[in-house]
Amino acid sequence: MHDTGSQGFSTRGLTLVAALGGLIFGYDTAVISGAVGAIDNVFIQPLGLGEFWRDALSGLTISSALAGCVLGSALAGPFADRYGRKRGLLLAALLFLLSAIGSALPEIGVSALGSTDLPALIAFNLYRVLCGVGIGIASMLSPLYIAEIAPKEHRGRLVSLYQMAIVIGIVTVYFVNWAIARGGDAQWLDHVGWRLMLGSEGIPALLFLALLVPLPDTPRWYMLRGREAEARATLEAIAPQAASAILEEIRASLTTGPSARLLSFGAGVLAIGVGLAIFQQFVGINAVLYYAPLMFRNLGAGNDSALLQTTLVGTANMLATVLAIVMVDRLGRRPLLLIGSATMALPMIGLGYLFGEHSQGVLALAFVLVYIVGFAMSWGPIVWVLLAEIFPGSIRGRAMAIAVAVEWIANLVVSWSFKVLDGNSALNLLFNHGFAYYLYGLMSILSGLFVWKFVPETAGQSLEAIQASWQRRRGSHAPAAV
């Protein structure tokens, strides 16, 4: 079965459609933040558990989608190498749509309509895991698709649009949650509001699915599968003047074919990718995004004010991502990552101090906003750019799948542990909800040291030139295939 023809497509158009996977990623990342209190009240509190088990079950429920993200990202590489990047994204879109409906009405098929008993909680978590599988697939394949169709001069900017889509999704759902929360009182939110929040994800999911159908796959995937005619047709549609030169460069790089050993280019490239994925999460970004309303309530804000301040976080995230898009191909990957590490470390340590001093007010909000700006201009978009471009073509799908799976495992660890750390009575006696932020500040410092020591600059190089640099480091021109 061949994909539809590629006539009439542009690089920018293909990028925008693929980036919708990031928008839904961001939407789902933040949609749960507005429903945390309702989920606790509806599902967790009636169980009558002790402090640790209550917080642990709540953390697992809020972050259950992340388990699916690990599975989805691990499966995405082999699936996409065999069946294509486009078909993987189509599968993700279907999963988004099904899970949006199911997580809004988890009791359907297991309990009476309106029930919030234990079977409904189990079903809720299963639907969230299903959504996570879709996110895991899209989080790997959306930036990969964009990187494989983008010209080298603009690849950083175009892949960064994926992160911009994530941020737009986050900002959008913050306003959606805020609007829904204002539609009724706390009791209404516990009965209806949280369902509307989670179900609203079905709208962008349906749009993503419809727009994906006519897309071609990437020229590099076509070439890996020996489908040169389709690769040429796609290149002639998106880069007509350079099509022949790009096709020849891709052909020359395929010395190993799709069956190259994972470590054919050395363990270093995989270790760098995995390290970047781990630090992107260990600096604490998703703890801040998932639990922003809770954080502001801990600082003394009311529920409505906490949700409004959360929208300011999302807006800062979006504006700083624009800065990254402008600078990533001009300034380079390494400088932005180093600047970002420093910009994140100081406010996280400062925020931990303010919590410990029971200090409220504008300074705490300022620290959060500076941290968000630091992440959004660096570790947010740049890591996705590097993961999509740093791996050689013949191992790109599998290597990126491993790195992104590790990224989601790290995300799961951070998101689950935050609720436990933040609810720990002993730690709160010493730090008053501030311990986690000291920890994220330390991770930000270590992330900068990792980049300074190990991460190469890739700006302005073609994917094939980046592959050649790893071959030179390995000391051979044609790694053996298996």
Secondary structure, DSSP 8 states (H G I E B T S, - for coil): ------TT--HHHHHHHHHHHHHHHHHHHHHGGGGHHHHIIIIIGGG---HHHHHHHHHHHHTHHHHHHHHHHHHHHHHHHHH-HHHHHHHHHHHHHHHHHHHHSTTTTTS-TT--SHHHHHHHHHHHHHHHHHHHHHHHHHHHHHHHHS-TTTHHHHHHHHHHHHHHHHHHHHHHHHHHHTTS-HHHIIIIIHHHHHHTTHHHHHHHHHHHTT----HHHHHHTT-HHHHHHHHHHH-TTTHHHHHHHHHHH-SSGGGB-TTTT-HHHHHHHHHHHHHHHHT-HHHHHHTHHHHHHHTT--HHHHHHHHHHHHHHHHHHHHHHHHHHHHH-HHHHHHHHHHHHHHHHHHHHHHHHTT--SHHHHHHHHHHHHHHHTTHHHHHHHHHHHSS-GGGHHHHHHHHHHHHHHHHHHHHHHHHHHHT-HHHHHHHTT-HHHHHHHHHHHHHHHHHHHH----TT--HHHHHHHHHHHHT-SS--B-
